[in-house]
């Protein structure tokens, strides 16, 4: 597989917040990017984590215990080598500090030109989180 010159990724996740023991308030996903979360990748242990923007999600207000969809994009290019190891079906843990607040499962992965996609690409992501079809995946 040839890696794109830009190297950035966006990932679609099935996502849920813990009902108890996690956040006490809803997660507001009304902006874009809306939230910078820390994520535990499948091979990391304990509280080891790396950051990614939540570009969009549904529901817009994720209350504790809620489930839905989010699209995330890694924040730091030095960590991309770790994100590129992910495959569809992999499980991620969402952290705030050292506390696990939610979990997600990778549904699709696409190559993008920046860590904060805009325009028609962001609209395709918003369509997917709202229940539409998956953006065309360029890798799985």
GUSE-433005 format. One record per residue: x, y, z of N, C-alpha, C, O, CB in turn; residue number from 1; residue in one letter. Coordinates in steps of 0.2 Angstrom, whole numbers. Each point is the difference from the previous one (the first is absolute). Glycine has a CB too. Layout:
// residues N
(pt (X, Y, Z), (X, Y, Z), (X, Y, Z), (X, Y, Z), (X, Y, Z), NUM, 'A');
...
//
This chain:
// residues 140
(pt (4, -6, 0), (-4, 6, 0), (4, 6, 0), (5, 0, 4), (-14, -6, 2), 1, 'X');
(pt (8, 11, -10), (4, 6, 0), (-4, 5, 4), (-6, 1, 0), (10, -3, -12), 2, 'X');
(pt (0, 5, 17), (-2, 5, 4), (-1, 7, -4), (4, 2, -4), (1, -8, 14), 3, 'X');
(pt (-10, 10, -8), (-1, 6, -4), (5, 5, 3), (3, -1, 5), (-15, -1, -6), 4, 'X');
(pt (14, 7, -3), (5, 5, 1), (-2, 4, 7), (4, 2, 4), (-1, -1, -16), 5, 'X');
(pt (-10, 0, 13), (-2, 4, 5), (0, -4, 7), (2, 3, 5), (-9, 4, -13), 6, 'X');
(pt (5, -13, 8), (1, -4, 5), (-5, 0, 6), (0, -4, 4), (11, 5, -7), 7, 'X');
(pt (-16, 4, 2), (-5, 1, 6), (-6, -5, -1), (-1, -3, -6), (4, 15, 6), 8, 'X');
(pt (-6, -14, 5), (-6, -5, 0), (-6, 3, 3), (1, 5, 5), (8, -14, -4), 9, 'X');
(pt (-15, 7, -3), (-6, 1, 4), (-3, -7, 1), (1, -4, -4), (-3, 16, -1), 10, 'X');
(pt (-1, -13, 11), (-2, -7, 2), (-8, 1, 2), (-1, 5, 4), (13, -9, -1), 11, 'X');
(pt (-16, 0, -5), (-7, 0, 2), (-1, -5, 5), (3, -6, 0), (-7, 9, -11), 12, 'X');
(pt (1, -1, 17), (0, -5, 6), (-8, -1, 2), (-3, 5, 0), (15, -2, 4), 13, 'X');
(pt (-14, -9, -2), (-5, -1, 4), (2, 2, 7), (6, -2, 2), (-11, -7, -9), 14, 'X');
(pt (2, 13, 11), (2, 3, 6), (-5, 0, 5), (-6, 1, -1), (14, 6, -6), 15, 'X');
(pt (-6, -7, 13), (-4, 0, 6), (4, 3, 6), (6, -1, 1), (-13, -9, -5), 16, 'X');
(pt (3, 14, 8), (3, 3, 6), (-2, -5, 6), (-6, -3, 0), (6, 15, -5), 17, 'X');
(pt (4, -13, 10), (-2, -4, 6), (-6, 3, 3), (0, 6, 1), (12, -9, 0), 18, 'X');
(pt (-16, -1, 1), (-6, 3, 4), (2, 2, 7), (-3, 5, 3), (-5, -13, -9), 19, 'X');
(pt (12, 5, 9), (3, 2, 7), (7, -1, 0), (3, -4, -4), (-13, 0, 9), 20, 'X');
(pt (13, 8, -1), (8, 0, 1), (4, 4, -5), (6, 1, 0), (-8, -12, 4), 21, 'X');
(pt (-2, 14, -9), (3, 4, -5), (-1, 7, 0), (0, 3, 6), (-1, -12, -13), 22, 'X');
(pt (-1, 13, 2), (-2, 7, 0), (-7, 1, 4), (-4, -5, 1), (9, 6, -12), 23, 'X');
(pt (-5, 4, 14), (-6, 2, 4), (-5, 4, -4), (-6, 1, 2), (13, -1, 9), 24, 'X');
(pt (-4, 3, -16), (-4, 5, -4), (0, -3, -7), (4, -3, -2), (-2, 13, 9), 25, 'X');
(pt (-7, -7, -12), (0, -2, -7), (6, 2, -3), (3, 6, 2), (-16, -6, -2), 26, 'X');
(pt (15, -3, -5), (5, 2, -5), (-3, 4, -6), (-4, -3, -3), (11, -7, 7), 27, 'X');
(pt (-5, 16, -4), (-3, 4, -5), (4, 0, -7), (6, 1, 0), (-10, 7, 9), 28, 'X');
(pt (1, -11, -14), (3, -1, -7), (-3, 4, -5), (0, -2, -6), (2, -9, 9), 29, 'X');
(pt (-4, 17, -1), (-3, 5, -5), (6, 4, -4), (-2, 2, -5), (-8, -1, 13), 30, 'X');
(pt (16, -1, -6), (5, 4, -4), (4, -5, -5), (-2, -6, 0), (3, 14, 9), 31, 'X');
(pt (3, -5, -13), (5, -5, -4), (6, 3, -1), (1, 6, -3), (-11, -10, -3), 32, 'X');
(pt (16, 1, 9), (-1, -6, 4), (-3, 2, 7), (1, 6, 2), (9, -11, -8), 33, 'X');
(pt (-13, 1, 9), (-4, 1, 5), (3, -1, 7), (-2, 3, 5), (-8, -5, -12), 34, 'X');
(pt (14, -3, 7), (3, -3, 6), (7, -3, -1), (0, -4, -5), (-12, 3, 10), 35, 'X');
(pt (16, 2, -1), (7, -3, 0), (0, -6, 5), (0, 2, 6), (6, 9, -11), 36, 'X');
(pt (-6, -17, 3), (0, -5, 5), (7, -4, 0), (3, 0, -5), (-16, -1, 4), 37, 'X');
(pt (14, -3, 6), (6, -4, 0), (-3, -7, -1), (-5, -2, 3), (12, 10, 5), 38, 'X');
(pt (-3, -12, -11), (-2, -7, -2), (5, -5, 2), (6, 1, -2), (-13, 4, -8), 39, 'X');
(pt (5, -10, 13), (4, -6, 1), (-1, -5, -6), (-6, -2, -2), (5, 3, 14), 40, 'X');
(pt (6, -2, -16), (0, -5, -5), (0, -7, 2), (2, -1, 6), (4, 10, -13), 41, 'X');
(pt (-8, -14, 3), (0, -7, 2), (6, -3, 3), (-1, -4, 5), (-7, 3, -14), 42, 'X');
(pt (14, 3, 7), (6, -3, 3), (3, 4, 5), (5, -2, 3), (-3, -2, -14), 43, 'X');
(pt (-5, 10, 13), (2, 4, 6), (-2, -3, 6), (-5, -3, 1), (6, 13, -8), 44, 'X');
(pt (2, -9, 13), (-2, -2, 6), (0, 5, 5), (2, 6, -1), (4, -16, -1), 45, 'X');
(pt (-11, 9, 7), (-1, 5, 6), (-3, 6, -3), (-4, 0, -4), (14, -5, 10), 46, 'X');
(pt (-6, 11, -4), (-3, 7, -3), (4, 2, -5), (0, 6, -2), (-4, -4, 13), 47, 'X');
(pt (8, -6, -15), (4, 3, -6), (-5, 2, -5), (-5, -4, -1), (15, -4, 4), 48, 'X');
(pt (-9, 14, -6), (-5, 2, -4), (3, 5, -6), (5, 3, 1), (-14, -4, 8), 49, 'X');
(pt (5, 3, -14), (2, 4, -5), (-6, 4, -2), (-6, -2, 0), (15, -5, -4), 50, 'X');
(pt (-9, 13, 2), (-5, 5, -1), (-3, 0, -7), (4, -2, -5), (1, 9, 13), 51, 'X');
(pt (-12, -6, -9), (-3, 1, -6), (-6, 4, 1), (-3, 0, 5), (7, -11, -9), 52, 'X');
(pt (-5, 16, -1), (-6, 4, -1), (-6, -4, -1), (0, -5, -4), (7, 14, 0), 53, 'X');
(pt (-13, -8, 8), (-6, -2, -2), (-3, 5, -5), (-2, 5, 2), (0, -12, 9), 54, 'X');
(pt (2, 5, -18), (-2, 5, -5), (-7, 1, 0), (-3, 6, -1), (12, -9, -6), 55, 'X');
(pt (-13, -2, 8), (-8, 1, 1), (-2, -7, 3), (3, -5, 0), (-4, 13, -10), 56, 'X');
(pt (-5, -7, 12), (-4, -6, 3), (-7, 1, 1), (-3, 5, -1), (13, -7, 7), 57, 'X');
(pt (-13, -4, -5), (-8, 0, 1), (-1, -5, 5), (2, -6, 0), (-5, 10, -12), 58, 'X');
(pt (0, -2, 17), (-4, 6, 1), (5, 6, 2), (6, -1, 1), (-16, -6, 3), 59, 'X');
(pt (7, 13, -6), (4, 6, 1), (2, 1, 8), (6, 2, 1), (-11, 3, -11), 60, 'X');
(pt (1, -7, 14), (1, 0, 7), (0, -7, 3), (-5, -3, 1), (0, 14, 0), 61, 'X');
(pt (11, -14, 0), (1, -6, 2), (0, -1, 8), (5, 2, 3), (2, -4, -13), 62, 'X');
(pt (-13, 0, 13), (0, 0, 7), (3, -7, 2), (1, -4, -4), (-12, 11, 4), 63, 'X');
(pt (13, -7, 7), (3, -6, 2), (-5, -6, -1), (-6, 1, 1), (12, 6, 8), 64, 'X');
(pt (-3, -12, -11), (-4, -6, -2), (-3, 0, -7), (-2, -5, -3), (-1, 4, 14), 65, 'X');
(pt (4, 6, -15), (-2, 1, -7), (4, -4, -5), (6, -1, 2), (-11, 12, 1), 66, 'X');
(pt (2, -13, -8), (4, -4, -5), (-2, 4, -7), (-5, 2, -1), (6, -13, 7), 67, 'X');
(pt (4, 11, -11), (-1, 3, -6), (6, -1, -5), (3, -6, 1), (-11, 14, 4), 68, 'X');
(pt (9, -3, -9), (6, -1, -4), (4, 7, 0), (-3, 5, 1), (-3, -13, -9), 69, 'X');
(pt (13, 7, 7), (4, 6, 0), (5, -1, -6), (2, -6, -1), (-3, 8, 14), 70, 'X');
(pt (4, 3, -15), (6, 0, -5), (5, 3, 4), (0, 6, 2), (-7, -6, -13), 71, 'X');
(pt (13, -3, 11), (6, 3, 3), (6, 0, -4), (0, -3, -6), (-4, -1, 17), 72, 'X');
(pt (9, 9, -10), (6, 1, -4), (5, 1, 5), (0, 4, 4), (-6, 1, -14), 73, 'X');
(pt (12, -9, 9), (6, 1, 5), (2, 7, -1), (0, 4, -5), (3, -16, 4), 74, 'X');
(pt (0, 15, 7), (2, 7, 1), (7, 1, -2), (2, 4, -3), (-11, -3, 12), 75, 'X');
(pt (13, -6, -7), (8, 1, 0), (2, -5, -5), (0, -6, 0), (1, 10, 12), 76, 'X');
(pt (3, -1, -17), (3, -4, -6), (5, -5, 2), (0, -5, -3), (-2, 15, -4), 77, 'X');
(pt (5, -9, 13), (5, -5, 2), (-3, -6, 3), (3, -5, 0), (4, 14, 3), 78, 'X');
(pt (-14, -9, -2), (-3, -6, 3), (-4, -3, -6), (-2, -6, 1), (1, 11, 10), 79, 'X');
(pt (2, -3, -17), (-4, -3, -5), (2, -7, -2), (-4, -4, -2), (3, 15, -3), 80, 'X');
(pt (8, -13, 6), (2, -7, -1), (-4, -5, 5), (-1, -5, -2), (12, 10, -1), 81, 'X');
(pt (-13, -2, 9), (-4, -5, 4), (-7, 0, -2), (-3, -6, 0), (10, 9, 9), 82, 'X');
(pt (-10, 2, -11), (-7, 0, -3), (-1, -4, -6), (-5, -3, -2), (4, 15, 7), 83, 'X');
(pt (7, -12, -9), (-1, -4, -7), (0, -7, 1), (-1, -4, -4), (8, 13, -1), 84, 'X');
(pt (-5, -11, 11), (-1, -8, 2), (-7, -2, 1), (-1, -6, 0), (13, 7, 5), 85, 'X');
(pt (-16, 4, -4), (-7, -2, 1), (-4, -3, -6), (2, 1, -5), (-2, 8, 14), 86, 'X');
(pt (-4, -13, -7), (-4, -4, -5), (-8, 1, 1), (-1, 1, 6), (11, -9, -8), 87, 'X');
(pt (-14, 7, -2), (-7, 0, 1), (-2, -6, 5), (3, -5, -1), (-5, 9, -11), 88, 'X');
(pt (-2, -2, 17), (-1, -5, 5), (4, 1, 7), (-2, -2, 5), (-1, -6, -14), 89, 'X');
(pt (8, 12, 8), (4, 1, 6), (-3, 4, 5), (-4, 4, -2), (14, -5, -5), 90, 'X');
(pt (-9, 0, 14), (-3, 3, 5), (4, 6, 3), (6, -1, 1), (-13, -9, 2), 91, 'X');
(pt (4, 16, -1), (4, 5, 3), (-3, 2, 6), (-6, -1, 1), (10, 5, -12), 92, 'X');
(pt (0, -1, 16), (-3, 2, 6), (1, 8, 0), (5, 3, -2), (-2, -14, 8), 93, 'X');
(pt (-8, 15, -4), (0, 7, 0), (2, 2, 7), (-3, -2, 5), (-6, 3, -14), 94, 'X');
(pt (14, 4, 10), (2, 2, 7), (-1, 7, 0), (0, 4, -4), (8, -13, 5), 95, 'X');
(pt (-9, 11, 6), (0, 7, 2), (5, 0, 6), (-2, -3, 5), (-10, 7, -9), 96, 'X');
(pt (18, -2, 3), (5, -1, 5), (2, -7, 0), (1, -4, -5), (-5, 14, 12), 97, 'X');
(pt (4, -13, -1), (2, -7, 1), (-7, -4, 0), (1, -6, 1), (10, 9, 5), 98, 'X');
(pt (-17, 0, -6), (-6, -4, 0), (-3, -2, -6), (0, 4, -5), (-2, 3, 15), 99, 'X');
(pt (0, -13, -11), (-3, -2, -6), (-7, 2, 0), (-4, -1, 5), (11, -9, -6), 100, 'X');
(pt (-10, 14, -4), (-6, 2, 0), (-5, -3, -5), (-6, 2, 0), (11, 9, 4), 101, 'X');
(pt (-2, -14, -9), (-4, -3, -5), (4, -5, -4), (6, -2, 1), (-13, 12, -2), 102, 'X');
(pt (4, -13, -4), (3, -5, -5), (-2, 1, -7), (-6, 2, -1), (8, -10, 11), 103, 'X');
(pt (2, 5, -14), (-2, 1, -7), (2, -6, -4), (5, -3, 2), (-5, 15, -2), 104, 'X');
(pt (-3, -14, -6), (2, -5, -4), (1, 3, -7), (-5, 3, -3), (-1, -12, 10), 105, 'X');
(pt (12, 8, -10), (1, 3, -7), (-5, -4, -5), (0, -6, -1), (13, 8, 4), 106, 'X');
(pt (-16, 3, -7), (-5, -3, -5), (3, 1, -7), (-1, -4, -4), (-9, 7, 12), 107, 'X');
(pt (14, 3, -9), (3, 1, -6), (6, 5, 1), (1, 3, 5), (-12, -5, -11), 108, 'X');
(pt (16, 2, 1), (6, 4, 0), (1, 3, -7), (-1, -3, -5), (6, -4, 15), 109, 'X');
(pt (-4, 14, -10), (1, 3, -6), (6, 4, 0), (2, 3, 6), (-14, -3, -9), 110, 'X');
(pt (16, 1, -2), (6, 5, 0), (-3, 6, -2), (-5, 1, -4), (13, -10, 0), 111, 'X');
(pt (-6, 15, 8), (-2, 6, -1), (6, 5, -1), (6, -2, 1), (-16, 0, 5), 112, 'X');
(pt (9, 8, -8), (6, 5, -1), (2, 4, 6), (6, 2, 0), (-10, -2, -12), 113, 'X');
(pt (0, 0, 17), (2, 4, 6), (-3, -4, 6), (-5, -4, -1), (6, 15, -6), 114, 'X');
(pt (1, -9, 13), (-3, -2, 6), (-7, 3, 2), (-3, -3, 4), (15, 1, 0), 115, 'X');
(pt (-14, 7, -8), (-6, 3, 1), (-4, 1, -7), (0, 6, -3), (4, 0, 14), 116, 'X');
(pt (-6, -11, -14), (-4, 0, -6), (-5, 5, 0), (-4, 1, 5), (7, -13, -8), 117, 'X');
(pt (-5, 15, -3), (-5, 5, -1), (-4, -1, -6), (1, -5, -4), (6, 14, 10), 118, 'X');
(pt (-12, -5, -8), (-3, 0, -6), (-4, -6, -1), (-3, -3, 5), (11, 10, -10), 119, 'X');
(pt (-8, -10, -1), (-4, -6, -2), (2, -6, 4), (-5, -4, 1), (3, 9, -12), 120, 'X');
(pt (8, -6, 13), (2, -6, 3), (-3, 1, 7), (-3, -6, 3), (14, 5, -9), 121, 'X');
(pt (-11, 6, 10), (-3, 1, 6), (-7, -1, 0), (-3, -3, 4), (12, 11, -1), 122, 'X');
(pt (-13, -6, -9), (-7, -1, 0), (-1, -8, -1), (-5, -2, 2), (4, 14, -8), 123, 'X');
(pt (5, -15, 2), (-1, -8, 0), (1, -3, 6), (-4, -5, 2), (8, 5, -13), 124, 'X');
(pt (1, 2, 16), (0, -2, 6), (-6, 1, 4), (-2, -4, 4), (15, 6, -4), 125, 'X');
(pt (-16, 4, 0), (-6, 2, 4), (-6, -4, -3), (-4, -2, 4), (9, 13, -2), 126, 'X');
(pt (-5, -13, -8), (-5, -4, -3), (0, -7, 3), (-5, -3, 2), (5, 10, -12), 127, 'X');
(pt (6, -10, 11), (1, -6, 3), (-2, -1, 7), (-4, -4, 2), (13, 2, -10), 128, 'X');
(pt (-7, 7, 12), (-2, 0, 7), (-7, 1, 1), (-3, -3, 5), (14, 8, -2), 129, 'X');
(pt (-14, -2, -8), (-8, 1, 0), (-3, -6, -2), (-7, 0, -1), (8, 12, -1), 130, 'X');
(pt (2, -18, 0), (-3, -6, -3), (1, -1, -7), (-3, -5, -2), (-5, 6, 11), 131, 'X');
(pt (11, 3, -12), (2, -1, -8), (5, -5, -1), (2, -4, 5), (-5, 15, -7), 132, 'X');
(pt (4, -12, -4), (5, -5, -2), (7, 2, 1), (2, 5, 1), (-9, -9, -10), 133, 'X');
(pt (12, -1, 10), (7, 1, 2), (3, 4, -6), (-1, -2, -6), (1, -9, 13), 134, 'X');
(pt (5, 15, -5), (4, 3, -5), (4, -5, -3), (2, -5, 3), (-2, 16, 3), 135, 'X');
(pt (2, -10, -13), (4, -5, -3), (6, -1, 3), (4, 4, 1), (-9, -1, -12), 136, 'X');
(pt (6, -9, 14), (7, -2, 4), (5, -1, -5), (0, -4, -5), (-6, -1, 14), 137, 'X');
(pt (12, 8, -8), (6, -1, -4), (4, -5, 3), (5, -2, -3), (-6, 14, -1), 138, 'X');
(pt (0, -14, 10), (4, -6, 3), (-4, -3, 5), (-5, 3, 3), (16, 3, -5), 139, 'X');
(pt (-10, -12, 3), (-4, -4, 6), (5, -4, 4), (-2, -3, 5), (-8, 2, -12), 140, 'X');
//
